[in-house]
Amino acid sequence: MRVCPLSLLIMCLGLGCAASYNVGVNGYSSTGQSLPIGEGSSFAVITDRDVPNPILQKEIGAKIRKILTDMGYSGETDRPDYYLLFDYGIDSGRSVTDAIPIHRPGYYREDRFSPFHGHSYITYIPHTSVVYTRWLVLKLIEGKAYDESQEAEPLWICEVASAGGSSDLREVVNYLLVAAFEHLGQDTGRQIVEVVFRSDERVRALAER
């Protein structure tokens, strides 16, 4: 069965096919400066059972632990240096109408009287798709302060978001995590856009979990 390139393009737009994801990252430090997180520091990743999908919560927590381990940090101990809390979600989506440009090639033809040239041109076909905003929030709290009070103020908060056609948060969260941990402990001063490719080995490693 032959697939029309235009149909394939529209199909990919509708299903959220993407070679990469643009992820906005905004990191806030309580001091306005990046945190001096020491090499080998220990982290406890806190998961919450009181969520709509505790299985996904546990899965994301495991992904975070893997990233921290790959970065050279220690796993959980009785008295970790830091506690890392996280939250995530996806909105209900919004309809976006765009125009897809279609290139029509020119041609050359000869008839009985003279050659005839047809010039190439571009037409635009309207296409409506649903765009979802996927988000992730990380909160880093000093270990001793958290042990004394779970209401302790965070040392660092990172807000991460990406908009696109995929509503599969379970997949997209891999890209959000990779982008977020590029800036662990950093005060970015503004939103930074990270381009995370589907071929990124870190994404593939998280997807295999």
Secondary structure, DSSP 8 states (H G I E B T S, - for coil): ----HHHHHHHHHHHT--SEEEEEEEEEETTSS-----TT-BEEEE--SSSS-HHHHHHHHHHHHHHHHHTT-B---SS-SEEEEEEEEE---EEEEEEEEEEE--EEEE-SS-EEEE--EEEEEEEEEEEEEEEEEEEEEEHHHHHH-TT---SEEEEEEEEES---HHHHHHHHHHHHHTTTT---SS-EEEEEETT-HHHHHHHT-
